Structures are given as structure tokens and as C-alpha cells.
Amino acid sequence: MKIISILLIYLAVLIPFQITDEVPIQLEWDTHYRGLPNSQSPFFALTTMTWKYSYQPQFYKNRVTIKLRHQIMVEKQSSWVKWEKIRDEDARINLLHHEQGHANIQYILFLEADRVLKNRSYSVKDYKAQVSKLANDISDYFNTMQNNYDDETEHGINRKMQARWDKIIDDKIAEAKAATLADSRK
């Protein structure tokens, strides 16, 4: 009975912070930003997210496919906001909007990783290395995208570039969903 209770508590804590394949996590200040701010950081907020994956290999003659399980989570104890720096409501709304862009980019990572890692076959001899390299490549690509997002929007301060990135992110989500749908029909 204790194990079931612990599992239910564990699931109750994790589920609200995980991305599903339907929509990205919708960030909320009170829910997702529980960490202590870094006083040395020049930034007003930090959203920490992780992508975790595991897989079950399925062997067919000389090829391997994988059954992928993965999740994106907001690390709420590592995510923080400096409330004293954002006193007015418009600033809070704009900053949360910028931080939501980070969650949306992670959602694109989730969709693309799901599509790319599952929809290929690997060699029996070195499938672990192939999956690991591909996963690292995907992660590196989206880490670069996250950095470009911050650099080009000046961490959300440049409203014109923020609007441009909002469109880029929306377009990438639509592309990733369309590609996933197309792959599912094969």
C-alpha cells in the first residue's frame, strides 16, 4: 500500500509539469518558479527544463527499432524569478511570455525527438551509440535554438524580435505536428 501511495504522490507531482504530445507546458509564476534567485545573475528569471528519455529496443533480423519513452519537465526548484526587479504587471506578463517561449521550444524538441528517434531503424551492432548520438544531436540543436532565442530577443526586452521569434516558434510547432502526423500515416 505504501508503494502505491508513493507512486500516486510521485505521479501527482510530475504530471502537471510534463509535456504531453498535445500542448506545451503553460508556465505559471506561482507553480513553476520555486527556486531561489541567483543574485549574481543579470537576468530577472530562469526557466530550467530537462529532457529525459529511455527506450526499449525491438529486434528484427539485423535491424533495431525503438519504443521511446521521453518527457520534458520544468525543474521548478531550479527555476526562479527576481520579483523585486519586475514590479509592474506589464513587465511580469512580458517576462512570463518570454519564458513561455523557452517551454515552447522544448515542446518542439519533444515532438521532433519523438518523430526522429522512433521513425528509423538502427543497426543491431551499435544501436545504442546511434540512438545516443542522434539524441545528443537533437538536444544540441535545440540548446542552440534556446540560446539564439535569448540572444536575438535580448531575453525578451526587444519586443520586435520577440514577436518575430513568437512566429518562428509557432511555425516550428505547426511543422513538427504536421511531420508527426505525416509519419503516423506511413
C-alpha angles and dihedrals in degrees: 000000000000091000092053091048092049091047092050091049090047091051093045090054096045105040098068091055101046127096115234123196090259105065140349121261109276105225121224125186096226096045106039105030108069101130127104112261119248103243090200093057118098089211127095096218141013127202113199116197132172133203115209125182140177132173144196114224118227114200124214114175104295098347136075130209123186136227100218127209116183143151142189116218136185108232095219095184090056096042116087146169131206100227093185090063097053107050102155125069096236091056091050092049093048093047093049089048089054092047089049087060088063091052090048091052089052088051089056088051089052093051095044094045090050092051099040101041097044100040100065140061126238133205117264091228099060109007092132092058092044094051092045093050093047092048090049091049091052091047092048092049093053093042087057089049090052091051092047090050092055094042097048096043091041087234091309097311094108100072094188092055091042089057090048091051091046087060093044091051094046090049092049091050090051091047093049092049091048091049091049091050092048091050092050090057094056 
